[in-house]
Amino acid sequence: MPHTLTLIAPPGVLDPAHVARVRAALEAIAADPGTPDWLAEREAVDIPATGNPAQLAAAARAALADAPVDAVATPREGRRKRLLIADMDSTIVTTETLDEIAAFAGLKERIAEITRRSMNGELDFRAALIERVGMLEGLGADALDAVWRDTRMMPGAAELVATMRAHGAVTCLASGGFTFFTGRVAERLGFHHHVSNVLEIEAGRLTGRVAEPIFDRNAKLATLTRLAAENSLPMEATLAVGDGANDLDMIRAAGLGVAFRAKPVVAAAAAARVDHTDLTALLFAQGYRRREFVTG
């Protein structure tokens, strides 16, 4: 099957020597590499190739060795996706918002360790969420406002959402975090939809409870399939991105599923991964040229 292998690096890092090494590696596995097409000078390039996409990407990574270059292989047809489902914590924003809330209770290290294990698939997500929120019972809700003031968007997030929206895609923020944050992030970046958990607050303090139903990995997958159906889109036309184990089901189901700076279990299982670059890598992987990016 004809594919496109996209190499993506931080601006100014990708050079013809990297491309030559990858083309040689593709020739060694009979992938019939074509003429490189630069999407952004010294930043991103498409290389036509044939074969299994996982094999193409693996061959490229091996050839690149320790170079900070990502390699994503996609079918040549239908590269530009029409539905984006994105995780929030450590994907669209740079932090884990629940861990940041925990800092105000003096529990950041303890709760962050539970978060780490949950996101790496070592703990059940639902049970881990209930446990962590329970530890915050009685914390003043003003901690949420303080966390929001310090929350930063991941580099490339604004361009990703704005560019896909400008080209007709539906965009949704799907998080195991809380509506307090997803609503604000969605408004700032222009997501069409946001879905997440509701953190219960009474008399200005956290109750230590999360409202049912809890938005977990099954709910993320259900959101992907529901929005695809509502917009009459085949799954091949969808893109899902995340970093934790609760993102894996939607990443595996999407036409282009991307593990972004992901936990080891997620990076190992995802068909596509971005380890070195920012979220604009998802635009390059869809064949967008740098000059087509829309600034959010």
C-alpha positions in Angstrom: 0.0 0.0 0.0 1.3 3.5 -0.8 2.2 5.5 2.3 3.9 8.7 3.2 6.7 8.7 5.8 6.9 12.1 7.4 10.1 13.2 9.2 9.6 16.0 11.7 12.2 17.8 13.8 12.5 21.0 15.8 12.9 24.0 13.4 16.4 24.1 11.8 17.4 20.6 12.9 16.3 18.3 10.0 18.9 18.3 7.2 19.5 16.4 3.9 21.8 13.9 5.7 19.0 12.7 7.9 16.8 12.3 4.9 19.5 10.4 3.0 20.0 8.0 5.9 16.3 7.3 6.1 15.9 6.8 2.4 18.8 4.3 2.5 17.1 2.4 5.3 13.8 2.3 3.3 15.7 1.0 0.3 17.1 -1.8 2.4 13.6 -3.0 3.3 12.4 -2.6 -0.3 10.0 0.2 0.6 10.7 2.0 -2.7 11.2 5.5 -1.3 10.3 8.4 -3.6 11.4 11.9 -4.0 11.4 13.9 -0.7 8.9 16.8 -0.5 9.8 19.4 2.1 6.8 20.7 4.1 9.0 23.1 6.0 12.7 23.8 5.3 14.9 21.9 7.8 11.9 21.0 9.8 9.5 18.5 8.1 9.7 16.4 4.9 7.4 13.8 3.3 9.0 10.7 1.7 6.7 8.5 -0.4 7.1 4.7 0.4 5.4 1.4 0.3 4.9 -1.3 2.9 3.7 -1.6 6.5 3.5 1.8 8.2 4.9 0.5 11.5 7.9 -1.1 9.7 8.5 2.2 7.8 8.5 4.3 10.9 10.7 1.7 12.8 13.2 1.7 10.0 13.4 5.5 10.0 13.9 5.7 13.8 16.7 3.1 13.6 18.4 5.0 10.9 18.0 8.3 12.7 19.5 6.8 15.9 19.6 9.5 18.6 18.7 12.4 16.3 15.7 14.4 17.7 13.5 13.5 14.7 10.0 12.0 14.8 8.9 9.6 12.0 5.2 9.1 11.3 3.9 6.9 8.4 0.4 7.4 7.1 -1.6 6.1 4.1 -1.2 8.4 1.2 -4.9 8.8 0.7 -7.1 10.6 3.2 -4.2 12.1 5.2 -6.1 15.2 6.3 -8.5 14.2 9.1 -11.9 15.7 9.7 -12.3 15.0 13.4 -9.8 15.7 16.1 -10.1 14.2 19.6 -7.4 15.3 22.0 -6.5 14.5 25.6 -5.9 17.6 27.8 -3.4 17.0 30.6 0.2 16.7 29.3 -1.1 16.8 25.8 -3.0 20.1 25.1 -1.7 21.6 28.3 1.8 21.1 29.7 0.8 19.9 33.2 -1.3 17.3 35.0 -4.0 19.7 36.5 -5.0 17.3 39.3 -1.4 17.1 40.4 -1.2 20.9 40.4 -4.4 21.1 42.6 -2.8 18.6 45.0 0.1 21.0 45.5 -2.3 23.3 47.4 -3.1 20.4 49.8 0.6 19.6 50.3 0.0 16.3 48.5 1.6 16.8 45.0 4.3 14.2 45.2 2.0 11.6 46.6 -0.8 12.2 44.1 1.5 12.6 41.2 2.9 9.2 41.8 -0.6 7.7 41.6 -1.2 9.7 38.4 2.0 8.4 36.9 1.1 4.8 37.6 -2.4 5.3 36.3 -1.3 6.9 33.1 1.2 4.1 32.5 -1.6 1.5 32.9 -0.4 0.1 36.2 -3.6 1.2 38.1 -7.3 1.2 37.1 -8.1 4.8 36.0 -11.5 5.0 37.7 -10.2 3.8 41.1 -7.1 6.0 40.9 -9.2 9.1 40.1 -11.6 8.4 43.0 -8.6 7.9 45.3 -6.8 11.0 44.3 -9.9 13.3 44.5 -10.9 11.8 47.8 -7.5 12.9 49.2 -8.5 16.5 48.4 -11.7 16.7 50.4 -12.1 20.1 52.1 -9.6 21.9 49.9 -10.8 25.4 49.0 -12.1 25.7 45.5 -10.0 28.8 45.0 -7.1 26.4 44.4 -8.7 25.6 41.0 -8.5 29.3 40.0 -4.8 29.4 41.1 -4.0 26.3 39.0 -5.7 27.7 36.0 -3.7 31.0 36.2 -0.5 29.0 35.9 -1.7 26.5 33.3 0.1 26.8 29.9 -0.9 25.5 26.5 1.4 22.9 24.9 3.5 24.4 22.1 1.6 23.9 18.8 -1.8 23.3 20.4 -3.2 26.6 19.1 -2.0 26.0 15.6 -3.3 22.4 15.6 -6.8 23.3 16.6 -7.0 26.5 14.5 -5.6 24.9 11.3 -7.8 21.8 11.5 -10.9 24.0 12.2 -10.0 26.3 9.3 -10.0 23.2 7.0 -13.4 22.0 8.2 -12.5 19.6 11.0 -14.6 19.1 14.1 -12.5 19.4 17.2 -13.1 17.9 20.7 -11.2 18.0 24.0 -11.7 14.7 25.8 -10.2 14.5 29.2 -10.1 12.4 32.3 -9.6 15.7 34.1 -12.3 18.2 35.0 -14.8 20.5 33.3 -13.4 23.4 35.3 -10.3 23.2 33.1 -11.6 21.7 29.8 -14.2 24.4 29.5 -11.5 27.1 29.8 -9.0 25.4 27.5 -11.7 24.7 24.9 -12.7 28.4 25.0 -9.1 29.6 24.7 -8.1 27.3 21.8 -11.4 27.1 20.0 -12.4 23.4 20.4 -16.0 22.8 19.3 -16.7 20.4 22.1 -15.2 19.4 25.5 -16.1 16.4 27.7 -14.5 15.4 31.0 -15.3 14.8 34.7 -17.2 17.1 37.1 -15.4 17.8 40.3 -18.0 18.3 43.1 -17.8 21.5 45.1 -20.0 22.5 48.0 -19.8 25.8 50.0 -16.6 26.7 48.2 -14.7 23.5 49.0 -14.0 20.2 47.3 -16.2 17.4 48.5 -13.6 14.8 47.6 -16.1 13.3 45.1 -16.3 13.1 41.3 -19.8 13.2 39.8 -21.0 10.0 38.0 -20.6 8.8 35.4 -16.8 9.0 35.4 -15.3 9.9 32.1 -12.7 7.2 31.5 -11.0 5.4 28.7 -14.2 3.8 27.5 -15.9 7.2 27.5 -13.1 8.6 25.4 -13.5 5.9 22.8 -17.3 6.3 22.9 -16.8 10.1 22.3 -14.7 9.4 19.3 -17.1 6.9 17.7 -20.2 9.1 18.6 -18.7 12.3 17.0 -17.6 10.3 13.9 -21.1 9.0 13.5 -22.8 12.3 14.2 -20.6 13.9 11.5 -21.0 11.0 9.1 -17.3 10.3 9.1 -15.5 7.0 8.7 -13.0 6.2 11.4 -10.3 6.6 8.8 -11.1 10.3 8.8 -10.4 10.8 12.5 -7.3 11.8 14.6 -6.9 11.0 18.3 -3.9 12.2 20.4 -3.0 11.5 24.0 -0.2 10.4 26.4 -1.8 8.1 28.9 -3.1 4.6 29.2 -6.7 5.9 29.3 -6.1 7.3 25.8 -5.1 4.0 24.2 -8.5 2.8 23.1 -9.3 6.0 21.2 -5.7 6.2 19.8 -6.0 2.6 18.5 -9.4 3.2 17.0 -8.7 6.5 15.2 -7.6 6.7 11.6 -4.5 8.4 12.8 -3.8 7.7 16.5 -0.8 9.5 18.0 1.0 8.9 21.3 2.3 12.4 22.1 5.4 12.5 24.5 3.6 9.5 25.9 4.1 7.1 28.8 6.1 4.0 27.8 3.1 1.6 27.6 1.3 4.1 25.3 4.3 4.8 23.0 4.9 1.1 22.6 1.3 0.4 21.6 0.4 3.3 19.4 0.8 3.1 15.6 2.2 6.7 15.5 4.3 8.5 18.1 5.7 12.0 18.6 8.6 12.2 21.0 10.7 15.2 20.0 8.5 17.9 18.5 5.4 19.8 19.4 1.8 19.4 18.4 2.3 20.9 15.0 3.8 17.5 14.2 0.2 16.3 13.9 -0.3 18.9 11.1 2.8 17.8 9.2 1.7 14.2 9.6 -1.4 15.2 7.7 0.5 16.8 4.9 0.0 20.4 5.9 2.9 22.7 4.9 4.2 25.2 7.4 2.8 28.1 5.3 -0.7 26.6 5.7 -0.7 26.7 9.5 -3.3 29.0 11.1 -2.2 30.8 14.2 -4.7 30.3 17.0 
